[in-house]
């Protein structure tokens, strides 16, 4: 038996392949959109992928379960998941048996109603548990990602209560030496304080994880539901995409439309996602562009700024960058929204640099917009007079930004302010001058 962990570092996502070395069969748990790494693992071990287990309906990435199903693999999900593809129920009392191990389902609602965890048993002993978004290392899954529903507050509290009981009745009774394999690590928005570790044990989590400590149900609910990070716009879209099942990754990426020339801009409502470095973008870009640079969180910000019902143009420095970014967009199902992808060398719109010395001496001459997250602002406000609008909310709150003075946008390190200032510049082009404080924020 062999367990292989795969990591999508951009989405802080862990998935797993479990190999039965006797039968040469592989079972996957929570696979990402790109099937390539899993097929490579199977080839390296002269094995075939026979089954896929989904621990819940994922919100932060698109899974490849339908693609594997079309290739002959069985797909297992909880009966509580309204999946629209052919699948088998996998709930408490159900198991998958191979020559070398058994996979047992336990229902662990809390992150979602359809959440399960999967216990790996070998030779009559529990070896590991794949916890999905129920138990993380140092944290647990948030209960508020079904926010679009009308009864969101009631559902959030109900799920938090279910999480309290899932942890105590299903997870904590396991032996201390059972290995914990979660679906996410530090950087994921599916929790608020995940560890950088990629695995743990029940014993270690019993001691160190806040959610497994003795507490009342009400105290647990209050702590779990408070101070959660923002919910990117694409999360509900990915839940629905996963319930339906996504088409082939490679075919979808190949089908993304590309052009050798800069396309004519036929609509002022069509955003151009310009992924070039900030300095190049500011020297010359196209109207109505947002500067979402290629970086570790490209998917998160693409899916937070561009809404799932919107199409967009994708501009890059070169063809190689476009290749990478189309693949990354596909990991959250956004390849279908690309109107055209193209290489951009320069554009007619430039961005003037901020006069730092004047800004330092005359801050009251500017409207300062802080686009960091609420938790960051609460921890430390850099400019007391700043208007606080988190980047994910900026497009919806443009009207709150005064235009009687030049506008200065800042974040913590410069990546988000590049995006935020470009949004304001595009939306307020004829009303105010917009500056990006960028990396110089470290001087304040």
N, C-alpha and C positions, 0 to 999 in steps of 0.2 A: 504494500500500500504506500502511496506517496501523495502528499498534499502540496500543491503549488499555489502560491499567492501571487496574484497579478495586481499591479498598481497603476492607475491612471492618476499621475501626480497633479494634473491640472484640475481635476475634479475631486481630488483626495478620496478616490474610490478604490476599494479593495474588492476583488473577485477571486474565485477559487476554482481549481480543478482538482478532483480527487481521482486518483488512478488506481484501479484494481489491476495489479501487476500479473495476476494469474489469468484473468479473463481478457486483459488488455482493453478494458472499457474505461471511459472517462465520464465522470458526472461533473457538471459545472454548477456553480452557485453564483447568482447575480452577475452574469457576464455583461461587459460593456458593449458598446455598439460595434466596435471593430472586432471581427471574428478571427483575424489573422493570428494573434498570439496564442489563442486556444488551439487552433488547428496545427500550429507549429509545435506546441507541446505534445499534441496527440501523435504527430508524425515522428517526433524524436523518440517516443516510447512505443512506436509501432502499435498504436491503439486507435480506437475510434470513439467519438463523442456520442454517447447513447442517451443522455438525459440532461435536462437543465432544470434547476430549481430556482424559483424566484421567492425571496423572503417577504416581499410586499410589492405594491405598485409604486415603483420608484418615481420620485419627483425631480431629481437633480441630474439624471442622465437617461439616455435612451438605451434600452437593453436589446440584445441580439437574439432573444429567445425564439422569435418567429423565424428568423433566418436559419437557426439550427433545426427548428421543427420541420421546415421545408426540406432539410437535408436528411431527415429521418429520425431526429432525436425526439424523445418524449419530453413534454414540458409539464412540470408539477407546480401548482400554486394552491393557496388556501381556497376552500369553497367560498369564503367570504369575499374573494376578489372577483369582480364582475368582468372577467377576462372574455374577450370577444374572439379568441382563437381556440383551436382545439387543444385541450389540456386535461390533465388528471388532477383530482383533488388530493391535496397533501396536507392533512391536519392531524391533530393529536390522535394517536392510535394507528396512523398510517406509517409505513416504512418502505424503504427500498433496500433490497437485499442483494449483495454480490457475494462472490466467493470469499472475499477478504474482509468485508466490513458491512455494517448496516447503517443506514441513515434514517433517523427517526424524527418526525415532525412534532413540535409542540407549539400550540397557539399562544402567542405573546403579544396581544394587542396593546397599543399605547402610542406608538408612533403613528400607526394607522390601524384601522379595524381588521385589515387583512394580513397583519404582520405575523409571521411565524419565525421560529428559530429551528435550526437543524442540528441534532445531536449525532455525532459520529461515534459509533460503537464498534469495537473490535475485540474478539475473544471474550465477549460477555462483559466488557468494561467500557464505560464512557471515556472517550479519548479527548474529544474536542466538541465545541459548540460553535456553529456559525450563526451569529446573532443578528445579522442584517442591520437594521437601524433601531433595534431594541436596546441592546447594551453596547456602548462604545467603550474604549479605554479611557477611563476618567469621567465619563458622562453617559447620558442616555439620549435616545432620539427625541426630537421635539414633537409636540402634539398638535402643532398649529399650521401644518402645511396644507390642510384642506380649507384654507381661509376663504375661498371664493363662495363657499356655501352660506346661505342666509343665516343659519344658526351657528355661525363660526365660534362665537364665545362659548355657547353651551357645548358644542362638540369638542372644543379644545379642553374644557374642564373634564368632560366625560372621558376623553382619551388619556388625559393625565392621571385620572383615577384608575383607569385600566392598566396604565403603565406601572403604577404603584403596586398593584396586585400581581401583575405578570412577573415583576422582578422578585417579589417575595415568595410567590407560590411556585414559580416555574424555574427561575434562574438560581436563586440562593440555595435551594436544596441540593444542587449539584456538588460533587466533591471538589475540594480545593485544587486538585491537580488537573482538572479539566481545562484544556486550553481554550481561550476565547479568541475567535476570529471575527472581527466586526466588518461591516461593509464600508466604513469610512474612518478616516483619521483626521488629524489636525488640518484645519483649513476648510473643512466641509461646513456648509450652512445647514446641515441636518441636525446640528447640535450647537452648543455655545462654548464648550470648554474641553474639546477633545484633545487627547494626548497625541504626541508625535509618534508614539509606539505603534507598531502594526499588529501586535498581539499581546495577550496577557494570560492570566489564569483566573479562575473563579476566586481562588484564595487571595491573590493580589488585589483584585477588584473589591472583594469583600472588605478589605482593610482600607483601601485608598479612594474608592469611587464614592462621591458624595451621595449618589442616588441609592446606594446599598446600605447606607448607615441607618441606624434606628431613628425613626421620626414618625410623627402622626401623618395620617393621610392628608389632612388639610395643609400641614406645613410643606409636605412634599409637593402637592399640587401648586401651591403658591410659588415655591422656588422654581419648579419646572416651567411654569407658564410666564415667569417674569424675565425681562431683559433678554429675550431671544433675538437673534440677529434678523435682519430684513429678509423678506421672502422675494427672490427674483421673479420677475414677471413670467418667466418661462416654466416655472415649476408646475402649475396646473396643466399646462400644455403637455409637458412630458408625462404626467400621470395618464392623461387620456391617450397619448401616443403609445405608451406601454400597454395599456389595456387593449388597444386595438392590435398592436404588434407593428414593428417598423420593417420597412422593406430592406433589401440587401444593402449593406454598408458600401461595398465597393461600387455597386451599380448606381447607388444614390450619389456618391461622390463624383463619379464619372459623368453623371447627368447634369451636374451643376453647370449652368450656362456661363461660358467665358467668351470674351471678345478681345481681339488684338488691338483695338482702338478705344479711346475714351468714348463711352456711349453718350448720346445726347440726353440731357436731363429734361424729361418730358413732364415731370410733375414736381412741384415745390414741396409736396408731401413725402416724396421718396427720399429717405435718408441715405447718405453715402457713408458707409463705415470705412474710414481711412485708417488702416492698420500700420502705417509707416511711423517711424520714430518721431517724437514730438518736434524736434528741431527741424526736420525735413517738412513735416506737416505745416509748421508755422511759416516757412518760407514761401509756400504756395500750395493751396489746396482748392478743391471745387466748392461752390456754394452748397449750403445745407449739408455739410460734412460733420461727422462726429469722430474725434480722434480716439479710437479704441485700439491702443497699441498691442502688438503681439507681446504677450507676457504670460506669466503663470496663471492669471485669472481672466484671460481673454474670453473664455466661454461664459463665465459668470457675468461679466459686464456686458457682453453682447446680449445675453438673455435677460439682463436687467433693464437695459436701455432701449433695445429694439423689442417691441411687443410681438407676441406670437402671431397676431393677425396681420402684421406689416411685412411687406417685401422690402428689400434693401439692396443697394449696390455695394460691392466689396472691392475696395482698392488696396493694392499692395505694392511693395517695392519691386518685386520681381515674380516670375512664375513659380519659383520654388516656395516663396512665402505664401502665395495663393494656394498652392497644393496643401501646405500645412494647415492653413486656416480654414479651408473648405472641409478638411477632415475633422478639424476641431469643432467647427460649426455643426457637423453631422453628429458629433457625440451628444449634442442636446437636441437634435432633430431640426436644426435651423438651415441645413443645406437646401431644404425645400423652399425657403424664403428668399434665396439669393436671386435677384433679377438678372444681374450680370456681375461677373468678376473680371477685373482688368488690372493691368499694371499702370501705375500713374507716376510720372516723373516730376511734373510740376502742375500748378494750377493758378488761376487768376487771383485768388484771394490770399492775402498774406496777413499775418498777425503781428502787430507791433509789440516790442518787448516793454515790460513795465520798467519805469524809472524807479529803481529800488530806493535810492536816496530820498527822492521826493516822497515816496510812499512812507518811508520811515518817519519823516519829519511832519507829514501832513496826512495822517491816516483818516482824519475827519473829512478830507476832500474826496474820499472814495467810499463806495458801498462794498463792504467785505462780505463775501459769501463763503461760509464754511460748509463743505459738502461731505465731511466725514460722517460716519455712522453716529447715531445718538449716544451709544455707550462710550465712544471715543470722546465726544464732546463733554459728556458728563464727567469723565475722568480728568480731562484737562482742556479748558477753553483757551485757545491761543490768543484770540482777540476778543475782548469782552463785548465790543460793539458789533461783532459779526452777526449776520443773519444766518441761521442754521437751517440748511435744507440738504438732507442726505442725497447723494448722487442718484440712487434708485428712484427718488421722488421728484427729481429736478424737472423733468419734462412736464409733469402734472402741476407744478407749482411755479411756473415761469411768471405768472401774473403777480406773485408776491415780491418779486425783485424790483426795487425802485430803479428808475432810469434817469433820475435827475443828476446823477454823478457817475463818473467812470466806475466800472465794476471790477473788483479783484477777487478771483476765485482761488481758494486754497484747500488742500487736503493734508495728508500727513507726510507724503514723500514726493508727490508730483504726478503719479500715474493717473489718479482719479481726477485731479484738477485739469489735466490735459483734456480729458473727456468732458468734464463739466464746463470748462471755459469755452470749448468748441460748441457745445449745445447752446449756451447763452449767446455766443457770437452769432450763431446761425438764426436763432429765434428773435434776437434783438438787434439785428444788423443795422437797421435804420434809426434806432432809438438811443443806443448807448455804446460806448467803447468798452470792450471787455478784455481784461488782462488775466494772465495765468501766473500766479506766484511761483508755481512749480517747485523745483528742488530748493530754491532760496528760502523756503519756509524754515529750514534749519538755522537760519540766521536770526530767528525771532524767539 
